[in-house]
């Protein structure tokens, strides 16, 4: 009986891993061209405002989302977000008006991130504390496999640097596949959970008072601050300033994500069995700071040089990401949906502060100075890693 239960648990997790790969394709295929697509409508200086507005609304909905999940359940709320995401992609495909573009982009951005919150709950409901690091690492590895494939797929779909509609059509098709997997496997992936009651004020208070949760939250915030730069502004810099075309960028952005596949599972296993999380997280932030400095000083148009730098930076993010997940889900259980959602608010917060900083810096300096400023700012990360207590 125990063995049968273990097999069912492994089957459920495997289905969720596959679903995360398909969902990642839907999320990631448009990710690196979103900023260029928006730029074709409003210009580079106003691109950041689309992301700022989207993430302010995402932050608001993330704080409210636990109540929705508690009221209608994780499975039904996932279905609702998939519908909104599909509708938003549909309007992005046919949008020619800036206002419709903004509304559709906000809808796509908010709903796609909330679906990932649902996926967190699905996976955590089948995860035991003793294997948290390994389970979360495998989950993120499947997700990152989707991110690895996506830039290459996107580069093949963009013809003459302006065929953006094909990107959003492909994202919508992948979303349909994801929805089909979840629907057909409802009994395997959806588990009845009695969620704990926590108001927003109590959750924030707990995160602030608990040094582990506070350190993890701000470490996650800085990681997402880096992502907001890497996803929104680095493609623009490499395309417009350095001069790489989308074919080269597609291959480059696919290859540089390989560290997520190579690093996260071994790091998660080590966090479970041997080392603590904070040492590996510290190494990750050192790598990120060095990478940001290299972004600033490198003027070469050689794709191999840039590929190596970007590959190096993703080793750092892979270490930080896997250690954040391992440590957090050893503290928090699936019933604590408010806490899971609150940690994920570091994502929109990073994407709000990042574009705001970028918009300010771009008003006075060229885009490469953004990377130098962030390198200095990231020195604060070592304090937040320091206050985290290792699980070992």
MIKOL-131478 format. One line per field, with one value per residue (C-alpha): x, z, y; residue in one letter; residue number from 1. Coordinates in nm, 4 decimals. Each point is the difference from the previous one (the first is absolute). Last residue first. Layout:
// MIKOL-131478
xx	X / ...;
zz	Z / ...;
yy	Y / ...;
code	a / ...;
pos	NUM / ...;
***
This chain:
// MIKOL-131478
xx	2.1950 / -0.3143 / 0.2227 / -0.1066 / -0.0607 / 0.1309 / 0.3216 / -0.1845 / -0.1791 / 0.3248 / 0.1747 / -0.2710 / 0.0964 / 0.2950 / -0.2649 / -0.0398 / 0.3551 / -0.0533 / -0.3401 / 0.1563 / 0.2536 / -0.2720 / -0.2119 / 0.3084 / -0.0282 / -0.3241 / 0.1566 / -0.0356 / -0.2279 / -0.3622 / 0.1084 / 0.0900 / -0.3501 / -0.1749 / 0.2317 / -0.0693 / -0.3741 / 0.0417 / 0.1747 / -0.2184 / -0.3213 / 0.1428 / 0.1669 / -0.3277 / -0.1822 / 0.2272 / 0.0375 / -0.3776 / 0.0836 / 0.1013 / -0.3465 / -0.1747 / 0.1805 / -0.0712 / -0.3701 / -0.0240 / 0.1239 / -0.1795 / 0.2666 / 0.2714 / 0.2588 / 0.3385 / 0.1574 / -0.1768 / 0.1958 / 0.3428 / -0.0184 / -0.1717 / 0.2501 / 0.2894 / -0.1193 / -0.0472 / 0.3296 / 0.2042 / -0.1769 / 0.0420 / 0.3753 / 0.0469 / -0.2148 / 0.2560 / 0.2764 / -0.2078 / -0.0628 / 0.3725 / 0.0836 / -0.2690 / 0.1253 / 0.3498 / -0.1271 / -0.2351 / 0.2976 / -0.1263 / 0.2444 / -0.0790 / 0.0242 / 0.0383 / -0.3616 / -0.1155 / 0.3272 / -0.0870 / -0.3437 / 0.1624 / 0.2359 / -0.2994 / -0.1968 / 0.2870 / 0.0390 / -0.3779 / 0.0115 / 0.2937 / -0.2015 / -0.2963 / 0.2261 / 0.1179 / -0.3536 / -0.1613 / 0.1764 / 0.2182 / -0.0343 / -0.3248 / -0.2925 / 0.2037 / 0.2325 / -0.3023 / -0.1305 / 0.3412 / 0.0285 / -0.3548 / 0.0531 / 0.3373 / -0.0199 / -0.3560 / 0.0178 / 0.3543 / -0.1470 / -0.1703 / 0.2919 / -0.0494 / -0.3573 / 0.0706 / 0.2948 / -0.1891 / -0.2846 / 0.2374 / 0.1833 / -0.3256 / -0.1356 / 0.2842 / 0.2928 / 0.1003 / 0.1712 / -0.2263 / -0.3411 / -0.0121 / 0.2317 / -0.1362 / -0.3654 / 0.0494 / 0.1689 / -0.2789 / -0.3149 / 0.1100 / 0.3448 / -0.0989 / -0.3217 / 0.1878 / 0.2577 / -0.2740 / -0.1571 / 0.3145 / 0.0046 / -0.3594 / 0.0744 / 0.2857 / -0.2408 / -0.2603 / 0.2508 / 0.1597 / -0.3395 / -0.1210 / 0.3116 / 0.0108 / -0.3615 / -0.1366 / -0.0464 / -0.1460 / -0.2400 / -0.1150 / -0.0593 / -0.2124 / -0.1956 / -0.0792 / -0.1055 / -0.2471 / 0.0776 / -0.2428 / 0.1665 / -0.1069 / -0.1801 / 0.1283 / -0.1794 / 0.2519 / -0.0030 / 0.2766 / -0.1152 / -0.3759 / 0.0176 / 0.2197 / -0.1964 / -0.0658 / 0.3628 / 0.1422 / -0.2612 / 0.0719 / 0.3724 / -0.0701 / -0.2302 / 0.2701 / 0.2504 / -0.2353 / -0.0398 / 0.3786 / 0.0323 / -0.2586 / 0.1819 / 0.3285 / -0.1639 / -0.1383 / 0.3509 / 0.1049 / 0.2150 / 0.3697 / -0.0004 / -0.1719 / -0.0513 / -0.1172 / 0.3477 / 0.1296 / -0.2954 / 0.0735 / 0.3662 / -0.1025 / -0.2509 / 0.2061 / 0.2053 / -0.3008 / -0.1920 / 0.2993 / -0.0129 / -0.3441 / 0.1188 / 0.3017 / -0.2184 / -0.2127 / 0.3110 / 0.1538 / -0.3235 / -0.0117 / 0.3723 / 0.0012 / -0.3286 / 0.0987 / -0.0063 / -0.2766 / -0.2480 / -0.1479 / -0.3333 / -0.1994 / 0.3080 / -0.0268 / -0.3643 / 0.0520 / 0.2983 / -0.1932 / -0.2756 / 0.2593 / 0.1261 / -0.3550 / 0.0111 / 0.3048 / -0.1723 / -0.3172 / 0.1811 / 0.2174 / -0.2668 / -0.2608 / 0.2497 / 0.1067 / -0.3609 / -0.0837 / 0.3161 / -0.0491 / -0.3648 / 0.1141 / 0.2754 / -0.2324 / 0.1088 / -0.0811 / -0.0809 / 0.2483 / -0.0052 / -0.3783 / 0.0321 / 0.2838 / -0.2241 / -0.2866 / 0.2361 / 0.1344 / -0.3485 / -0.1113 / 0.3160 / -0.0576 / -0.3540 / 0.1125 / 0.2692 / -0.2608 / -0.2103 / 0.2884 / 0.1265 / -0.3355 / -0.2993 / 0.0148 / 0.3483 / 0.1525 / -0.1808 / 0.1083 / 0.3595 / -0.0220 / -0.0487 / 0.3683 / 0.0875 / -0.2661 / 0.1552 / 0.3550 / -0.1175 / -0.1681 / 0.3235 / 0.1780 / -0.1972 / 0.0226 / 0.3793 / 0.0455 / -0.1893 / 0.1838 / 0.3376 / -0.0695 / -0.0461 / 0.3611 / 0.0418 / -0.2719 / -0.3829 / -0.1290 / 0.3113 / 0.1400 / -0.2873 / 0.1117 / 0.3657 / -0.0876 / -0.2146 / 0.2657 / 0.1933 / -0.3055 / -0.2245 / 0.1236 / 0.0500 / -0.3532 / -0.1456 / 0.3196 / 0.0052 / -0.3562 / 0.1128 / 0.2942 / -0.2155 / -0.2554 / 0.2767 / 0.1123 / -0.3615 / -0.0537 / 0.3240 / -0.1139 / -0.3297 / 0.1766 / 0.2485 / -0.2876 / -0.1863 / 0.3160 / 0.0427 / -0.3630 / 0.0476 / 0.3138 / -0.1872 / -0.2826;
zz	0.7755 / -0.0697 / -0.0150 / 0.1828 / -0.2179 / 0.1507 / -0.2076 / -0.3310 / 0.0684 / 0.0894 / -0.3089 / -0.2270 / 0.0796 / -0.2416 / -0.2722 / -0.0158 / -0.1300 / -0.2798 / -0.0705 / -0.0708 / -0.2356 / -0.1930 / -0.0433 / -0.1332 / -0.3148 / -0.0999 / -0.0628 / 0.2721 / 0.1160 / -0.0749 / -0.0421 / 0.3723 / 0.1074 / -0.2402 / 0.1138 / 0.3665 / -0.0665 / -0.2297 / 0.2804 / 0.2889 / -0.1573 / -0.1392 / 0.3320 / 0.1810 / -0.2530 / 0.0891 / 0.3724 / 0.0129 / -0.0399 / 0.3664 / 0.0872 / -0.2056 / 0.1843 / 0.3350 / -0.0731 / -0.1190 / 0.3352 / -0.0347 / -0.2526 / 0.2682 / 0.0818 / 0.1723 / -0.2153 / -0.2941 / 0.0523 / 0.0322 / -0.3148 / -0.2130 / 0.0904 / -0.0478 / -0.3495 / -0.1085 / 0.1389 / -0.1578 / -0.3368 / 0.0065 / 0.0465 / -0.2692 / -0.2158 / 0.0219 / -0.1308 / -0.3034 / -0.0669 / 0.0097 / -0.2202 / -0.2544 / -0.0075 / -0.0871 / -0.2528 / -0.1585 / -0.0891 / -0.0179 / 0.2721 / 0.2224 / 0.3362 / 0.2941 / 0.1169 / -0.0551 / 0.1653 / 0.3113 / 0.0047 / -0.0304 / 0.2949 / 0.2145 / -0.1132 / 0.0737 / 0.3529 / 0.0425 / -0.0928 / 0.2312 / 0.2865 / -0.0891 / 0.0098 / 0.3490 / 0.1149 / -0.0945 / 0.2385 / -0.1214 / 0.0191 / -0.0535 / -0.0953 / -0.1141 / -0.1938 / -0.1771 / -0.0906 / -0.1326 / -0.2114 / -0.1388 / -0.0595 / -0.1759 / -0.3346 / -0.1001 / 0.1158 / -0.1403 / -0.3511 / -0.0065 / -0.1818 / -0.2986 / -0.0719 / 0.0360 / -0.2407 / -0.2646 / 0.0020 / 0.0160 / -0.3122 / -0.1920 / 0.1471 / -0.1389 / 0.2164 / -0.0338 / 0.3271 / 0.0442 / -0.1429 / 0.0404 / 0.2975 / 0.1865 / -0.0814 / 0.1024 / 0.3249 / 0.0897 / 0.0724 / 0.0731 / 0.1555 / 0.1800 / 0.1464 / 0.0769 / 0.2085 / 0.2039 / 0.0270 / 0.1686 / 0.2235 / 0.1103 / 0.0623 / 0.2320 / 0.1619 / 0.0625 / 0.1076 / 0.2574 / 0.1404 / 0.0103 / 0.1817 / 0.2302 / 0.1135 / 0.1270 / -0.3433 / -0.1665 / 0.2907 / -0.0061 / -0.3767 / 0.0454 / 0.2901 / -0.1960 / -0.3088 / 0.1995 / 0.0810 / 0.0128 / -0.0607 / -0.3070 / 0.0237 / -0.3061 / -0.2358 / -0.2578 / -0.3698 / -0.2071 / -0.0426 / 0.0142 / -0.2525 / -0.2456 / -0.3203 / 0.1016 / 0.0913 / -0.3189 / -0.2193 / 0.1623 / -0.0709 / -0.3647 / -0.0372 / 0.1545 / -0.2550 / -0.2802 / 0.1540 / 0.0237 / -0.3657 / -0.1044 / 0.2118 / -0.1802 / -0.3445 / 0.0608 / 0.0537 / -0.3647 / 0.0204 / 0.0021 / -0.3675 / 0.1053 / 0.3706 / 0.0243 / -0.0198 / 0.2703 / 0.2239 / -0.0256 / 0.0918 / 0.2861 / 0.1268 / 0.0198 / 0.3010 / 0.1795 / -0.0384 / 0.1386 / 0.2811 / 0.1071 / -0.0040 / 0.2092 / 0.2332 / 0.0866 / 0.0332 / 0.2397 / 0.1997 / 0.0448 / 0.0865 / 0.2561 / 0.1562 / 0.0403 / 0.3805 / 0.0256 / -0.2015 / -0.3270 / -0.1586 / 0.1130 / -0.0734 / -0.3733 / -0.0406 / 0.2250 / -0.1987 / -0.3232 / 0.1199 / 0.0584 / -0.3537 / -0.1251 / 0.1803 / -0.2038 / -0.3306 / 0.1067 / 0.0866 / -0.3114 / -0.2524 / 0.1445 / 0.0233 / -0.3606 / -0.1164 / 0.1805 / -0.1320 / -0.3585 / 0.0078 / 0.1052 / -0.2642 / -0.2853 / -0.2641 / 0.1922 / -0.1916 / 0.1573 / 0.3308 / 0.0107 / -0.0241 / 0.2540 / 0.2485 / -0.0555 / 0.0540 / 0.3221 / 0.1322 / -0.0712 / 0.1583 / 0.3070 / 0.0444 / -0.0402 / 0.2646 / 0.2367 / -0.0531 / 0.0934 / 0.2999 / 0.1754 / -0.0262 / 0.3320 / 0.1281 / -0.3439 / -0.0300 / 0.3500 / -0.0855 / -0.3133 / 0.1785 / 0.0655 / -0.3418 / -0.1592 / 0.1353 / -0.0935 / -0.3496 / -0.0347 / 0.0926 / -0.2259 / -0.3115 / 0.0566 / 0.0460 / -0.2949 / -0.2371 / 0.1490 / -0.0805 / -0.3741 / 0.0056 / -0.0648 / -0.2709 / -0.2341 / 0.0170 / -0.2571 / -0.1306 / 0.3554 / 0.1206 / -0.2327 / 0.0942 / 0.3719 / -0.0496 / -0.2174 / 0.2770 / 0.1878 / -0.2952 / -0.0148 / 0.3772 / 0.1396 / -0.2477 / 0.0016 / 0.3811 / 0.0050 / -0.2112 / 0.2331 / 0.3116 / -0.1349 / -0.0393 / 0.3611 / 0.1193 / -0.1705 / 0.1600 / 0.3425 / -0.0259 / -0.1138 / 0.2891 / 0.2480 / -0.1531 / 0.0281 / 0.3668 / 0.0749 / -0.1619 / 0.2091 / 0.3194 / -0.0932;
yy	2.1710 / 0.2077 / 0.3072 / 0.3144 / 0.3066 / 0.3262 / -0.0142 / -0.0377 / 0.3290 / 0.1769 / -0.1383 / 0.1394 / 0.3602 / -0.0272 / -0.0282 / 0.3780 / 0.0430 / -0.2539 / 0.1561 / 0.3403 / -0.1561 / -0.1857 / 0.3152 / 0.1774 / -0.2168 / 0.1788 / 0.3414 / 0.2588 / 0.2831 / -0.0944 / -0.3622 / -0.0060 / 0.1043 / -0.2387 / -0.2808 / 0.0643 / -0.0046 / -0.3043 / -0.1941 / 0.1220 / -0.1299 / -0.3245 / -0.0790 / 0.0688 / -0.2179 / -0.2962 / 0.0687 / -0.0516 / -0.3711 / -0.0182 / 0.1331 / -0.2668 / -0.2788 / 0.1654 / 0.0419 / -0.3629 / -0.1300 / -0.3355 / -0.1102 / 0.0111 / 0.2698 / -0.0369 / -0.2731 / 0.1627 / 0.3217 / -0.1607 / -0.2139 / 0.2647 / 0.2736 / -0.2432 / -0.0982 / 0.3615 / 0.1288 / -0.2807 / 0.0311 / 0.3802 / -0.0322 / -0.2633 / 0.2282 / 0.2802 / -0.2290 / -0.0975 / 0.3714 / 0.0720 / -0.3005 / 0.0907 / 0.3575 / -0.1179 / -0.2553 / 0.2571 / 0.2277 / 0.3572 / 0.1056 / 0.2989 / -0.1803 / 0.2412 / 0.0265 / -0.3583 / -0.1133 / 0.2031 / -0.1639 / -0.3431 / 0.0634 / 0.0972 / -0.3056 / -0.2417 / 0.1376 / -0.0370 / -0.3692 / -0.0694 / 0.1469 / -0.2248 / -0.3047 / 0.0911 / 0.0900 / -0.3319 / -0.2350 / -0.2842 / -0.3778 / -0.1867 / 0.2237 / 0.3041 / -0.2320 / -0.1521 / 0.3461 / 0.1095 / -0.3176 / 0.0638 / 0.3744 / 0.0037 / -0.1802 / 0.0890 / 0.3622 / 0.0186 / -0.0693 / 0.3396 / 0.1632 / -0.2306 / 0.1107 / 0.3733 / -0.0307 / -0.1968 / 0.2499 / 0.2971 / -0.1173 / -0.0419 / 0.3242 / 0.2121 / 0.1125 / 0.3658 / 0.0961 / 0.3052 / -0.0983 / -0.3784 / -0.0517 / 0.3024 / -0.0773 / -0.3652 / 0.1178 / 0.2426 / -0.2016 / -0.3580 / 0.0563 / 0.3214 / -0.1395 / -0.3217 / 0.1878 / 0.1671 / -0.3436 / -0.1314 / 0.3067 / -0.0682 / -0.3684 / 0.0952 / 0.2454 / -0.2696 / -0.2646 / 0.2300 / 0.1009 / -0.3625 / -0.1174 / 0.3039 / -0.0554 / 0.3325 / 0.1614 / -0.3093 / -0.0523 / 0.3641 / -0.0154 / -0.3126 / 0.1458 / 0.3185 / -0.1974 / -0.2090 / -0.3603 / -0.2932 / -0.3342 / -0.1971 / -0.3327 / -0.1854 / -0.2403 / -0.1173 / 0.0795 / -0.1587 / -0.3611 / 0.0563 / 0.2859 / -0.1890 / 0.0625 / 0.3611 / 0.0748 / -0.1513 / 0.1740 / 0.3372 / -0.0375 / -0.0915 / 0.3036 / 0.2226 / -0.1314 / 0.1060 / 0.3478 / 0.0489 / -0.1080 / 0.2608 / 0.2606 / -0.0571 / -0.0133 / 0.3501 / 0.1415 / -0.0172 / 0.3167 / -0.0908 / -0.1074 / -0.3253 / -0.0711 / -0.3624 / -0.1530 / 0.2364 / -0.0921 / -0.3738 / 0.0598 / 0.2305 / -0.2604 / -0.3198 / 0.1068 / 0.1517 / -0.3237 / -0.1909 / 0.2556 / -0.1233 / -0.3602 / 0.1042 / 0.2073 / -0.3031 / -0.2190 / 0.2538 / 0.0280 / -0.3765 / -0.0336 / 0.2812 / -0.1103 / -0.3657 / -0.0283 / 0.2584 / -0.2105 / 0.1301 / -0.0997 / 0.3071 / 0.2130 / -0.0787 / 0.1072 / 0.3033 / 0.1255 / -0.0657 / 0.2338 / 0.2717 / -0.0695 / 0.0613 / 0.3360 / 0.0992 / -0.0771 / 0.1866 / 0.3229 / 0.0202 / -0.1002 / 0.2358 / 0.2873 / -0.0596 / -0.0048 / 0.3243 / 0.1713 / -0.1198 / 0.1050 / 0.3498 / 0.0091 / -0.1007 / -0.2497 / -0.3165 / -0.3202 / -0.2407 / 0.1884 / -0.0465 / -0.3793 / -0.0064 / 0.1821 / -0.2474 / -0.2943 / 0.1502 / 0.0762 / -0.3598 / -0.1454 / 0.2175 / -0.1330 / -0.3621 / 0.0480 / 0.1512 / -0.3128 / -0.2322 / 0.1986 / 0.0178 / 0.2334 / 0.1910 / -0.0868 / 0.0641 / 0.3349 / 0.1009 / -0.0928 / 0.2239 / 0.3327 / 0.0738 / -0.1394 / 0.2202 / 0.3208 / -0.1027 / -0.0940 / 0.3405 / 0.1767 / -0.2484 / 0.0810 / 0.3769 / -0.0173 / -0.2372 / 0.2285 / 0.2993 / -0.1565 / 0.0054 / 0.3777 / 0.1016 / -0.2681 / 0.1270 / -0.0314 / -0.2512 / -0.1781 / 0.0230 / -0.2201 / -0.2798 / 0.0547 / -0.0264 / -0.3095 / -0.1687 / -0.1753 / -0.1244 / -0.0989 / -0.3645 / -0.0036 / -0.0167 / -0.2507 / -0.2065 / 0.0129 / -0.1333 / -0.2967 / -0.0762 / 0.0535 / -0.2500 / -0.2589 / 0.0550 / -0.0088 / -0.3364 / -0.1248 / 0.1211 / -0.1854 / -0.3180 / 0.0239 / 0.0387 / -0.2922 / -0.2148 / 0.0977 / -0.0859 / -0.3408 / -0.0603 / 0.0890 / -0.2326;
code	x / x / x / x / x / x / x / x / x / x / x / x / x / x / x / x / x / x / x / x / x / x / x / x / x / x / x / x / x / x / x / x / x / x / x / x / x / x / x / x / x / x / x / x / x / x / x / x / x / x / x / x / x / x / x / x / x / x / x / x / x / x / x / x / x / x / x / x / x / x / x / x / x / x / x / x / x / x / x / x / x / x / x / x / x / x / x / x / x / x / x / x / x / x / x / x / x / x / x / x / x / x / x / x / x / x / x / x / x / x / x / x / x / x / x / x / x / x / x / x / x / x / x / x / x / x / x / x / x / x / x / x / x / x / x / x / x / x / x / x / x / x / x / x / x / x / x / x / x / x / x / x / x / x / x / x / x / x / x / x / x / x / x / x / x / x / x / x / x / x / x / x / x / x / x / x / x / x / x / x / x / x / x / x / x / x / x / x / x / x / x / x / x / x / x / x / x / x / x / x / x / x / x / x / x / x / x / x / x / x / x / x / x / x / x / x / x / x / x / x / x / x / x / x / x / x / x / x / x / x / x / x / x / x / x / x / x / x / x / x / x / x / x / x / x / x / x / x / x / x / x / x / x / x / x / x / x / x / x / x / x / x / x / x / x / x / x / x / x / x / x / x / x / x / x / x / x / x / x / x / x / x / x / x / x / x / x / x / x / x / x / x / x / x / x / x / x / x / x / x / x / x / x / x / x / x / x / x / x / x / x / x / x / x / x / x / x / x / x / x / x / x / x / x / x / x / x / x / x / x / x / x / x / x / x / x / x / x / x / x / x / x / x / x / x / x / x / x / x / x / x / x / x / x / x / x / x / x / x / x / x / x / x / x / x / x / x / x / x / x / x / x / x / x / x / x / x / x / x / x / x / x / x / x / x / x / x / x / x / x / x / x;
pos	392 / 391 / 390 / 389 / 388 / 387 / 386 / 385 / 384 / 383 / 382 / 381 / 380 / 379 / 378 / 377 / 376 / 375 / 374 / 373 / 372 / 371 / 370 / 369 / 368 / 367 / 366 / 365 / 364 / 363 / 362 / 361 / 360 / 359 / 358 / 357 / 356 / 355 / 354 / 353 / 352 / 351 / 350 / 349 / 348 / 347 / 346 / 345 / 344 / 343 / 342 / 341 / 340 / 339 / 338 / 337 / 336 / 335 / 334 / 333 / 332 / 331 / 330 / 329 / 328 / 327 / 326 / 325 / 324 / 323 / 322 / 321 / 320 / 319 / 318 / 317 / 316 / 315 / 314 / 313 / 312 / 311 / 310 / 309 / 308 / 307 / 306 / 305 / 304 / 303 / 302 / 301 / 300 / 299 / 298 / 297 / 296 / 295 / 294 / 293 / 292 / 291 / 290 / 289 / 288 / 287 / 286 / 285 / 284 / 283 / 282 / 281 / 280 / 279 / 278 / 277 / 276 / 275 / 274 / 273 / 272 / 271 / 270 / 269 / 268 / 267 / 266 / 265 / 264 / 263 / 262 / 261 / 260 / 259 / 258 / 257 / 256 / 255 / 254 / 253 / 252 / 251 / 250 / 249 / 248 / 247 / 246 / 245 / 244 / 243 / 242 / 241 / 240 / 239 / 238 / 237 / 236 / 235 / 234 / 233 / 232 / 231 / 230 / 229 / 228 / 227 / 226 / 225 / 224 / 223 / 222 / 221 / 220 / 219 / 218 / 217 / 216 / 215 / 214 / 213 / 212 / 211 / 210 / 209 / 208 / 207 / 206 / 205 / 204 / 203 / 202 / 201 / 200 / 199 / 198 / 197 / 196 / 195 / 194 / 193 / 192 / 191 / 190 / 189 / 188 / 187 / 186 / 185 / 184 / 183 / 182 / 181 / 180 / 179 / 178 / 177 / 176 / 175 / 174 / 173 / 172 / 171 / 170 / 169 / 168 / 167 / 166 / 165 / 164 / 163 / 162 / 161 / 160 / 159 / 158 / 157 / 156 / 155 / 154 / 153 / 152 / 151 / 150 / 149 / 148 / 147 / 146 / 145 / 144 / 143 / 142 / 141 / 140 / 139 / 138 / 137 / 136 / 135 / 134 / 133 / 132 / 131 / 130 / 129 / 128 / 127 / 126 / 125 / 124 / 123 / 122 / 121 / 120 / 119 / 118 / 117 / 116 / 115 / 114 / 113 / 112 / 111 / 110 / 109 / 108 / 107 / 106 / 105 / 104 / 103 / 102 / 101 / 100 / 99 / 98 / 97 / 96 / 95 / 94 / 93 / 92 / 91 / 90 / 89 / 88 / 87 / 86 / 85 / 84 / 83 / 82 / 81 / 80 / 79 / 78 / 77 / 76 / 75 / 74 / 73 / 72 / 71 / 70 / 69 / 68 / 67 / 66 / 65 / 64 / 63 / 62 / 61 / 60 / 59 / 58 / 57 / 56 / 55 / 54 / 53 / 52 / 51 / 50 / 49 / 48 / 47 / 46 / 45 / 44 / 43 / 42 / 41 / 40 / 39 / 38 / 37 / 36 / 35 / 34 / 33 / 32 / 31 / 30 / 29 / 28 / 27 / 26 / 25 / 24 / 23 / 22 / 21 / 20 / 19 / 18 / 17 / 16 / 15 / 14 / 13 / 12 / 11 / 10 / 9 / 8 / 7 / 6 / 5 / 4 / 3 / 2 / 1;
***
